[in-house]
């Protein structure tokens, strides 16, 4: 019997990418991830983290596509695009691993795929392979346990996802894939203490960078440890030293697709704030303009740990303030990207409302649920409950919802090119033209440079 069953299963899965039968709903889910990924990345063109990373990566040679930039080396293309995809904290989330998997995985797949001039169908397959691997690394509450211990699951799980996607597109065989996963394991990282700063989106970009680098090393003959993702050794004991949680045994059953359990975000903030926003939007319809005295928000403990900032001072901090997000929705704002701006944050009425919000921890509450009691100035109360936030499996966003989100994000950047980009991404690997997408981005970038 193998001493490394997890690593063997993952490496065989990567090596078998080209021969795998993939059902149409899975391919469609991957396209939704792609559309969402491009939407949030395009809208982040001028974000500080994106600008800094692009500046550092300038001047390198390569053929990998970069959003709003010249082609570069695969690792740096993955770094730039992966960082951009997470700048707004508006990208999709796999709740089972509590990780933003599409950010680093699509960054890696597109970097390697465009550099190698791979067919769209192969790029899509590579992404799916990466997503499925990353989801299983964080499964069985391992991603949750990482975040509880101040380790960012996106930087951790995303590194494996990116390595698997890149490995599939580099056509690694099983022994090479085994070494790619070992190399990824020793680089997986990210600290939740960085939330609210440029480092959080950098975690996604660096995961993509590390994953592509790991696959490149393995293809060149690099040898890494093979037992780091087994349940009782390696990363499990390094990251969860009390051994209360471990990486779960992995299998890749033909009818088990984690991508079908992905969550898309209707709001541009930490996913843990979303059920609170839903509850606040419901409450607003009942308040009818009356003055608010106080707001009690009932949440899962992690909403306080990761998004408990009671008085955010910057837009990034606002994304991780449950109180601010509740106040936004109660104030009639959609918690869209423009609502996390210095102007909105400094609104006196909104800041006063933030100060009236208190968080109450309910240990047994689901992370995707929240409830709220609003006490009005006249003493009346309004209570609302959200058992499952919008965007989750069971309460999903559909293509029309995703298109509306995409247009809201991309329209201000691409203008008339928005529909061209959406339509080509929507039909990726079945007639959609990636070159046409990148051309629209180049046109917008050139136009912006002329008017700067």
Order of alpha helices (4+ residues) and beta strands (2+ residues): alpha-alpha-alpha-beta-beta-alpha-beta-alpha-alpha-alpha-alpha-alpha-alpha-alpha-beta-alpha-beta-alpha-alpha-alpha-alpha-alpha-beta-beta-beta-alpha-alpha-alpha
